[in-house]
Amino acid sequence: MTEIDRAVLRLLDEVLSLDGRSSGFTRDTHLMGAIPELDSMAVVTLITSLEEQFGVAVDDDEISGGTFATVGTLSDFLQAKMAA
């Protein structure tokens, strides 16, 4: 796991109040539809938290279900945003 992966896991745990459950997640762990806490309001909060913590701006048209498919797809999205 990369540092970005670990940061995403910490943020997921914090935003979704997972009480440490994210420590067992891998890049292949499914998010949308697999974690009940990740509903539409949580997605908005998570995006806002990513923007604040990593200094990126996420436009509405950049978000798709694929972005939140797995821990890895979310980490890859964040890494691409940081590199842009």
C-alpha positions in Angstrom: 0.0 0.0 0.0 1.1 3.5 -0.8 1.0 6.5 1.5 -2.0 7.7 -0.5 -3.8 4.4 0.1 -3.1 4.7 3.9 -4.3 8.3 3.9 -7.5 7.3 2.1 -8.1 4.5 4.6 -7.6 6.9 7.5 -10.1 9.3 6.0 -12.6 6.6 5.2 -12.4 5.4 8.8 -12.8 8.9 10.2 -15.6 10.2 7.8 -17.6 6.9 8.0 -17.0 6.3 11.7 -15.7 2.8 11.0 -14.0 2.5 14.4 -10.8 1.0 12.9 -12.5 -1.4 10.4 -10.6 0.2 7.5 -7.4 -1.3 8.9 -8.5 -4.6 7.3 -9.2 -3.0 3.9 -7.0 -3.5 0.9 -6.9 -1.7 -2.5 -9.4 -4.3 -3.7 -11.9 -3.7 -0.9 -15.2 -2.7 -2.5 -16.7 0.6 -1.2 -20.0 1.6 -2.9 -22.7 -0.9 -2.1 -20.4 -2.9 0.2 -20.0 -0.5 3.1 -23.5 0.6 4.4 -22.0 3.7 5.9 -21.0 5.0 2.5 -24.2 6.6 1.4 -24.7 9.6 -0.9 -24.3 12.1 2.0 -21.1 10.3 3.1 -19.7 10.6 -0.4 -20.2 14.3 -0.3 -18.5 14.6 3.1 -15.7 12.3 1.9 -15.1 14.4 -1.2 -15.0 17.6 0.9 -12.6 16.0 3.3 -10.3 14.9 0.4 -10.3 18.4 -1.0 -9.5 20.0 2.4 -6.8 17.5 3.4 -5.0 17.2 0.1 -5.6 20.6 -1.4 -7.4 19.4 -4.5 -10.6 20.5 -6.2 -13.0 17.9 -7.4 -15.6 19.0 -9.9 -19.0 17.3 -10.0 -18.5 15.9 -13.5 -15.3 14.1 -12.3 -17.2 11.9 -9.9 -18.6 8.6 -11.0 -19.5 5.3 -9.4 -16.2 4.0 -10.6 -14.3 6.5 -8.5 -15.8 4.9 -5.3 -15.7 1.3 -6.6 -12.8 0.2 -4.4 -10.2 1.7 -2.1 -7.7 1.5 -5.0 -9.9 3.4 -7.5 -10.4 6.1 -4.9 -6.7 6.3 -4.1 -5.8 6.3 -7.9 -8.4 9.2 -8.4 -6.8 11.2 -5.6 -3.3 10.5 -6.8 -4.2 11.7 -10.3 -5.8 14.9 -8.9 -2.7 15.6 -6.8 -0.5 15.2 -9.9 -2.6 17.5 -12.1 
